[in-house]
């Protein structure tokens, strides 16, 4: 597994070793020992989540206070533009974001440490998105930042239409108004 730091040093782009031939391919999507060696991160994953979304669906920017989740994310079908925003007040990259294309084809994963907000936009007709979390989902601690916050100025891919949002995501807070 190759781990490459992004503009937010703690956010890592992971590329597995893929073995392929005329029959198809094989790769280890997760191996605790290999993950720790490649990333230097020692953590335990407590929950796996799987979502399927249609093209143009934008989920996020989500985070949890008190019970912050680290996330290891990947796409098993389709393609997404995946975004992490540093919301750690004492971080040198506070308020910065990174975005990566994740797809079933490129098999890349993104490690997003606890303390960052996360969201993704579906680029393909549909996408199946899997993520491991270091903390359980805690609805009472969940928060959302507006996907189109002017302060963050995230450069989402233009699909020629407004993204499809949940009611929760439509009500996302301004970055300058986020509170623990």
N, C-alpha and C positions, 0 to 999 in steps of 0.2 A: 504494500500500500504506500502510495506517495502522498505526503501531506504538504500542501503549499499554503503559506500564510497569505491572507488578503490584506487590503488596506487597513483593516482592523485586525491587528496581529493575532488576537485570540480566536478569530474566526478562520477556520481552516477548510480549504478545498481538498477533498480526499478523492484519490483516484485508485481504485482497486486494480490488482493484477488480474487480467481477464485471459482465460485460456479458451481459444475458439478454433473450430475447424468446420468442415462442411456439415457436420451434424448439428452445430449450434455453439453454445458457449457455456462456461462455468466460471464462477468467481465466488469467493467468500464475501458475502455482503456485510458480515460482522464477525469479528474474532476479537475478544477482549484483549488478549495479549498483543496482537498485532496493532490494534487501535492504540493501546497505551504506548507501545514502542514508537509508533509513527507520530503521535501527537504530543506525547509527554503528559497526557491527561489521564489521571486515575479517577474514575467515577463509576457509579453503578447506575444502570438503566432500570427504571421501575415500571415503565409503561410503554407499550407500542401502540401507535395510532395509524389508521389507514383511512384515507379519504379519496373519493372520486369526484371530480368536478368537470364541468363543461368548459369549452373555450370561452375566454373572457371573464371567467369567475376570478375574483380577487379576494383572497382570504388574508385578513390582517389589517393592521400590524398589531399582533397580539403579544402580551407578556403577562406574567403573574408577579404580584408584589408578595413579600414575605416568603412565599413558596415558589421562588423563581425556578424556572426549568431550563436546563441545558437541553439542547436538541441535536440529534444526529438525523439529518433529513436526506431523503432520496426519492427518485421517481421510478416507478416500475413500468409505467405505460404512459406514453405521451411526453410532453415537455412543459416546463414552467420556467419563469424568471423568478428566482428566489432571492429574498431580501432580508438582511439583518441590520438592525439599527442599534447602535450603542447608546443605551440610556443609563449607564452607570455614571453617576455624577462626578466621581473622582477619577474617571478614566481620561487619559490624554486624547482619546478618540470620541469623547462624549459628543453626541449629536451627529456623528458621521454614519454613513450607511455603506454597505457593500451589496452588490447584486451579482448573481451567477446564474447561468443557464444550466439547469439540471434536466436530464432526459433519460428515458429508458435506453436510448442509443449510446449516450456517453457514459452512463453508469456512474457518474460523479455523485459524491455526497458532500454535504456541508455540515461541519461541526459548528454549532452556535452555542457559546457558553451561556450559563445563567446570567441574567442581568441585561440581556439584549431583547429587543422586540423583533418579531418575525412575521413575515408575510410572503405570499407568492401569488403570481398571476399565471393562469393557464394559457399557454400559447397554442397548443394542439387542439384537435377536435374534442378530446377528453384527456384527462390525466389522472393517474392514480399515484398518490403521494403517501409515502410511509415515513414515520418518524418515531424515534426512540426518545424518551424523555427521562431526565434525571430526578424528576419530582412528579407526583401524581397531579392530575388535573384538579384544580381547586376553583370552582366557579366564583366563590366569594372573593377570591384574590385576583381574578382575571381582569385585565384592563385592555383597552384598545386605543391606539393612536390613529388618527385619520391617515389613510393611505396617500392622500394628496396634500399633506401638510406642506405649506409654503416654506417653512423654516428648513425642513429636511430636504425639500426639492429632489425627491427621488425620480430618476429618469426611467420610468416604466416603459416597456416597449409599447408602441402605438399599434393597436389592433384595428383602428378605424372606427371604434365605437367606445362608449363609456363602459367601464367594467361592471360586471354584475356583482352586487354586494349584498351581504346579509343585513338585516336591520341593525344588528350589533355593530357591524363594520361601518354602516352609514352614519352611526352616532359616535364614531371615533373622536377622541379629544385632540385638541391641538397639542403639538409637542411641547410648547411653552407652558401648557397647563397640566402636564402629567404630574401626578403625585403618588407617593407610595401608599 
